[in-house]
Amino acid sequence: MSLFFNPSKQDKRLVKLPIEKILPNPMQPRKYFDEDAINSLADSIARYGIIQPVSVRINEGKYELVAGERRLRAAKIAGYTEIPCIIIRAGEKKSAYIAMTENLQRCDLDIFEEAEAINSLLACSNCTQSALAESLSMSQSALANKLRLLRFDPEQRDIIRKYRLSERHARSLLRVPPEKRSEVAEKIGAESMSVTTADEYIDTVVCNGIVRKQLSQKSSKKAPPDTKPVYQEEKKPIRTFLIGDLSIFYNSIERSLSILKNAGYDASFEKTEEESEVKISIVLKHEGKKL
């Protein structure tokens, strides 16, 4: 069952309203406005007029914007005192839904605005993530991944916005300890790293952190001063590999299988993730070859 709606013709009417009489939408999902983009839109409106009306609703006798804040701001800059509006019948919840869906359909929200809007819809609609995901035409896992982006603090979000890092960059940055995210995000952005390069860099940051932590723990475990040293047979050092992210492990398997395939073997690798475990299946088929 969809959480959204399709207003009938009886629910809408077109009018011209004074811009100063239109109140902002308190549930507006967009928090960050690109001034250059607004000015560009204002130039277009000055030349060609307002092609698409904004949407408003009547709330306690006043006009409240539902969708179209970029157009409204641009119209003000272009010198308009009135703007064409579609008045719709919508309560607070429907107004929030319309504002979000319009922005989502236009790809107008950045990754954090989208996550905040989804979180607000969950709160006001009192529905499950699965139900909301279905209404937004996305998978539940995709919706959950977007909500994870709310773990970034304002400083980290500003850096990600400054360098226009993608959602995949951001999700990878979540693997970094919170106290180092700003530094790592700054480096990734300044060097214009691709997602793959950023993943590799983050792997080194995470693994080095684990190594430093373990070395620190070992150095803190010193023998008491009154303890006599006990002779122990010298043992050869054992190499220890620390993996901060299992993607390194999976990539190693895939590279190994690639070598087998090039040698003529039919090799495949399947990974199944469940709630508390990951199952890995490696299948080698032979056609007259000795395994």
ChimeraX attribute file (.defattr): number of C-alpha atoms within 10 A of each C-alpha:
attribute: neighborCount
match mode: 1-to-1
recipient: residues
	/A:1	7
	/A:2	11
	/A:3	15
	/A:4	14
	/A:5	9
	/A:6	7
	/A:7	11
	/A:8	9
	/A:9	8
	/A:10	8
	/A:11	12
	/A:12	16
	/A:13	12
	/A:14	13
	/A:15	11
	/A:16	12
	/A:17	16
	/A:18	12
	/A:19	18
	/A:20	10
	/A:21	12
	/A:22	20
	/A:23	15
	/A:24	15
	/A:25	20
	/A:26	12
	/A:27	18
	/A:28	21
	/A:29	27
	/A:30	19
	/A:31	11
	/A:32	11
	/A:33	14
	/A:34	8
	/A:35	12
	/A:36	9
	/A:37	12
	/A:38	18
	/A:39	17
	/A:40	12
	/A:41	20
	/A:42	25
	/A:43	16
	/A:44	16
	/A:45	19
	/A:46	16
	/A:47	10
	/A:48	9
	/A:49	14
	/A:50	19
	/A:51	10
	/A:52	12
	/A:53	18
	/A:54	20
	/A:55	23
	/A:56	26
	/A:57	25
	/A:58	16
	/A:59	14
	/A:60	7
	/A:61	7
	/A:62	12
	/A:63	19
	/A:64	20
	/A:65	27
	/A:66	31
	/A:67	28
	/A:68	19
	/A:69	18
	/A:70	19
	/A:71	20
	/A:72	24
	/A:73	18
	/A:74	23
	/A:75	25
	/A:76	15
	/A:77	17
	/A:78	18
	/A:79	11
	/A:80	18
	/A:81	12
	/A:82	16
	/A:83	21
	/A:84	18
	/A:85	24
	/A:86	21
	/A:87	22
	/A:88	20
	/A:89	17
	/A:90	18
	/A:91	12
	/A:92	14
	/A:93	14
	/A:94	16
	/A:95	23
	/A:96	23
	/A:97	26
	/A:98	19
	/A:99	22
	/A:100	26
	/A:101	17
	/A:102	15
	/A:103	18
	/A:104	16
	/A:105	10
	/A:106	9
	/A:107	11
	/A:108	16
	/A:109	20
	/A:110	19
	/A:111	21
	/A:112	25
	/A:113	19
	/A:114	23
	/A:115	21
	/A:116	18
	/A:117	24
	/A:118	22
	/A:119	17
	/A:120	16
	/A:121	21
	/A:122	15
	/A:123	11
	/A:124	12
	/A:125	14
	/A:126	10
	/A:127	12
	/A:128	11
	/A:129	18
	/A:130	15
	/A:131	16
	/A:132	23
	/A:133	18
	/A:134	15
	/A:135	15
	/A:136	19
	/A:137	11
	/A:138	12
	/A:139	16
	/A:140	17
	/A:141	12
	/A:142	10
	/A:143	20
	/A:144	16
	/A:145	15
	/A:146	20
	/A:147	18
	/A:148	14
	/A:149	21
	/A:150	17
	/A:151	12
	/A:152	18
	/A:153	12
	/A:154	10
	/A:155	11
	/A:156	21
	/A:157	19
	/A:158	13
	/A:159	19
	/A:160	24
	/A:161	16
	/A:162	12
	/A:163	15
	/A:164	13
	/A:165	20
	/A:166	14
	/A:167	17
	/A:168	14
	/A:169	21
	/A:170	22
	/A:171	15
	/A:172	15
	/A:173	24
	/A:174	15
	/A:175	16
	/A:176	19
	/A:177	13
	/A:178	13
	/A:179	8
	/A:180	13
	/A:181	21
	/A:182	21
	/A:183	11
	/A:184	20
	/A:185	23
	/A:186	16
	/A:187	14
	/A:188	23
	/A:189	19
	/A:190	12
	/A:191	11
	/A:192	14
	/A:193	15
	/A:194	15
	/A:195	17
	/A:196	12
	/A:197	13
	/A:198	21
	/A:199	22
	/A:200	13
	/A:201	15
	/A:202	23
	/A:203	21
	/A:204	14
	/A:205	17
	/A:206	18
	/A:207	16
	/A:208	15
	/A:209	15
	/A:210	15
	/A:211	15
	/A:212	11
	/A:213	11
	/A:214	12
	/A:215	11
	/A:216	11
	/A:217	11
	/A:218	10
	/A:219	8
	/A:220	9
	/A:221	8
	/A:222	8
	/A:223	9
	/A:224	7
	/A:225	6
	/A:226	6
	/A:227	7
	/A:228	8
	/A:229	7
	/A:230	6
	/A:231	6
	/A:232	6
	/A:233	6
	/A:234	6
	/A:235	6
	/A:236	6
	/A:237	6
	/A:238	6
	/A:239	6
	/A:240	6
	/A:241	8
	/A:242	11
	/A:243	16
	/A:244	20
	/A:245	15
	/A:246	10
	/A:247	13
	/A:248	14
	/A:249	11
	/A:250	14
	/A:251	11
	/A:252	12
	/A:253	14
	/A:254	15
	/A:255	11
	/A:256	12
	/A:257	20
	/A:258	16
	/A:259	12
	/A:260	15
	/A:261	14
	/A:262	10
	/A:263	9
	/A:264	12
	/A:265	17
	/A:266	15
	/A:267	18
	/A:268	16
	/A:269	13
	/A:270	9
	/A:271	11
	/A:272	9
	/A:273	9
	/A:274	8
	/A:275	5
	/A:276	5
	/A:277	8
	/A:278	9
	/A:279	9
	/A:280	12
	/A:281	9
	/A:282	11
	/A:283	12
	/A:284	13
	/A:285	11
	/A:286	12
	/A:287	9
	/A:288	6
	/A:289	8
	/A:290	5
	/A:291	8
